[in-house]
Amino acid sequence: MKFNPDWHPEGVSCEAALRERLPEQGPVDWMIIGGSGIGKPLVAEGEHALGLSIRERIPLAELGLPAPSVAGHGSELVFGELAREGADPVQVCVQTGRIHPYEGHSAALASAPLGAVLSIGARQVLLTSAVGGVNTQLRVGEIVSYRDQFNLFGPTSLRGAAFIDCSRLYDPELRARLQQLDGSLREVVYGHARGPQYESPAEVAALRTLGCDVVGMSTTYEAILAAAHGVPTCGLGVVTNAAGAEALSHVEVQEESGKARTRLANLVRGLLGAARPA
């Protein structure tokens, strides 16, 4: 099914602003969205960074969008490239932080930056998130790969007759590549919670019964939008807490995300090195 711009007008408006700001910008190999405590370090310096040669930093405000109000989230689209030995550089766009529906915005507006880059051209998408562990076998600090999601009661980025197929939201080939890079990576089902409050023990028990392994307040509507555009997508989560098991603060979530940064950056660098040809 071909993408219909009427399904996501917020992305169309953001695309127009982005094209005005970067008229020469062509398709990127990868669009990456950074979760809590994840996005900004990827485009900084140090062992937890991707090592991008940065070309442009565009504040979301310049695209007519609100800046994220949540600590640990940046507010830029960063365009650059990652060098590869014996091959052309990988063209990358990193969104350093998210606007969330629980901040008072629609999921359509929250996913407008992704929609803009998808419309200009992105060959693959990587979604990253901080998540709570619903499956009791998961350890705090563990990195997981998404194989499916549960968003039956959550928000969507689309409107109208957008009857898209969601049977392969997370691309099997990209998931296999992640497994090749790290055989210890568990594949999980992501369950969406509206937030901003953390989940109660009863809610976590319900998610577990429904087959969810982790829970978060983002990501699902982004995967839906990428699927509507027909773009292969994968997702990585950092388990920052055992959901519903103990009192939790956002500071703790950021701290646990920080502990996994170097391993996550290494994994993402390996994934980007396998960019599909145009």
N, C-alpha and C positions, 0 to 999 in steps of 0.2 A: 504494500500500500504506500503510495507516494505521500510525503508530508504535505499537509495543507496549512499554510500560514495562519488561517483563521483559527486553527486549534490553539495557537499560542501567540496572540498579538503582542504580548509583553516582550517576547523574544524578537519580534519584527522591529519594534521600536528601538530596542537596545542595539540590534544589528545596525540600524541606520545611524545611530550615534557613534557606534564603533567604526563604521566605514568612514564617517566624516573625520574622526580622530586619526584613523590609520587607513588612508585611501589606498595604499599599496599592499595592504595585508592580504596574503593569500592563505590557502588552507594550511593547517598544522597537522603534524603526524599524531600528536597527542594533546588532548585537553584533560587537565588534571584539576580536580577540585579538592582543596585541602580542608580537613576536618579540624576539630578543636585541638589547638596546640600543634598542628601538623603542617598547615599550609605555609605560614611565614618562614619557618626554618628551612623548607625545601628550596627557597630562593635566597637564603642568606648565605653566610660563609661557614665553613667548618665541615666536620665529618658527617653531620646530619643534613647537609645540603646536597642538591643534585649536581651542582657544578655547572649550572647553565651559564652560557654567555648571553647576558641579558641585553635585549635590544630596546624594549619599551616597558614602562610601568604606567598603567592607566588606572587612576583611582575610579572606583565605581561611581562616585559622585559626578565625574565628568561624563558618565553615560546616563545621567538622570536617575540614578538608583540610590537608595539609602545605604549608608555604611552599616555593616554589622555592629550591633551594640553589645555583643557578648565577648568577654575576655577570651583571648586565645585565638581570635579570628581576625585575619587581615582584611583589607578592603581594596585590593587591587587585582587587576588582570596583568600578569607579567608574561611578556612574550620574549622568547629567546631560543637558543639552540644548544643541543648537547652533542659534543664531538664524539665520533665513532671511528675507531681505527679501521682503515681500509674501506670506508663507506661514507656517504654523504651525512652531514650532521642531521640529527633529529630535530625537527621544528616542534616547539612545545609552547603551550599556553597554560600557565598555572593561575588558578583563582585562589588567592591566599586565604580566603575565608568565606563563610556563608552568611547570607541573609536567611533567617529561619521564619517559617510561618508563625511560630509562637511569639515572635517579636511584633506581631500585629500585621503581617503581610500575607498575601496569598501565596500559595505554592507556585503559581504562575509567575509572580513577580520575583520570588526567591530564586527561581531557575532561569530568569531572564539572561544573565551573563552566559550561562551554558547555551541557551537557545541562540544567542547572537553568534557565538563561536561556531556552533553546529551549522548555522545558516551560511556563514562565510566558508566553512569547510573544516571539519575535524575528522580524521580517519579512524581514530579510536579514542575512547574515553576511559579515564581511571577516576573512580570516586573513592575518597578516603573518609573515614569517620572514626570518632571515638565512640565506643559502644559498651553497653553493659552486658555482662555474661549471664545468659538465661540457662544455658546448658551447664550443669554443675561440673562437667569435666573440663571446662575451659579455665585457664589460669589468668589471673590479672597480669597484664603486660604482654600477653600472647597476641600475635598478629594472625588474623584470620582472613580467608578469601570468601567472598559471597558467591553462592551458587544459585540462590533464589531469594525471594522476599515475600513478606506478608504485609499488604497495605490495604486490606479490605475496608477498613474503617478510617483510613488516613486520607490526606489531601492528594490531589493530582495536579499536575502542571497543565493539563489539557482541558479543553472545553469543546462542546459540540459533538458531532458524530465521529469522534476519534476512536473508532473501534479497532484498536491495534492489537496485534498478537503479543502476549506477554509470556509465552512459554519458554523463551530463551533470552530473558533480559540480560543475563550475565553470560557472555560469549564463551562457549566451550573451548575454543582454541586459545583464547587468552587465559582462561583458567588453567588449561593444561600447561601453558608456558610458565605460569606462576608456580605450579607444582614442580616443574623441571628446575626452577631456580631455587626452590626451598621445599624439599620433600616433607618437612614437618608441618607445613601449612595446612591447617584444617579448613575444610569447606563448610560453610554454615548458611543457615537461613536467617535473614535480617528481618526483624519485626519492627514495624513503625509504631511509635508512641507520640502523641501530639505534644506533650510537654506543656509548659517548661518544667513542671514538677517532675521529679523522678518517680519511677513506678512503685506502686505498693506491692507487698508480698503477694496479695491475691491476684494482682494484674500480671505479675511475673509468672505465677503458677498457671494462669490462663494461657499466656504466651507459650509456655513450655508444652502445655497440652495441645496447642495448635501447631506444634512442630517448629517453633522458632528457637534458634540457638543464641541469638544476641538481640539487643534492642537499642534503638536510637531514635532521634528526632529529626532526621533529615534523609537524604540519599534516595529513598524510594521514588519520589516524584521526579528526581533527576534521571534515574534509570529509565523511568517511563518515557520521559522526553527524548532521551537518546534513542530508545527503541522506536519511537515515532519517526525519528529522522533516519532510522535504519543504520545506525552507527554502532559497531561492536563495542561493548562496554564490559569492564570488570570492576571489582570493588575490593578494597582492603580495609579492615577495621582493626583498631587497637583496643583490646579488652581492658578497660580502665577500672572496672569494678565488678563485683558479683551483684547483679541487679536484685534489689529488694532484700538483700541479706543484712545490710547494716546502714547506719546513717552515712550520708554521702554529701560532699560539697563539690562545686565546680572546680575549686582549687585542686582537689585531689584528682579530678579527671585530667586537668592539664598536666599535673605532675606525672601521672602514669603515662600519658601520651609522650611526654618529654623523654622518659626512660627508654622508649621504643624507637626514638627518632633515627638513630644511626642504622639499626637493622632495617627499618622501613625504607630509608633513603637508599640503602644498598639494593633492596628488593626492587624498588621503583627504577633505579638506574639499570638494573638487569632487564627489566621489562621493556623499558624504552629502547634498549639496544636491539630489540626484536621488532621494531616498528615495521608495519606492513608497507610494501611499496605503493606508490600512488596508482 
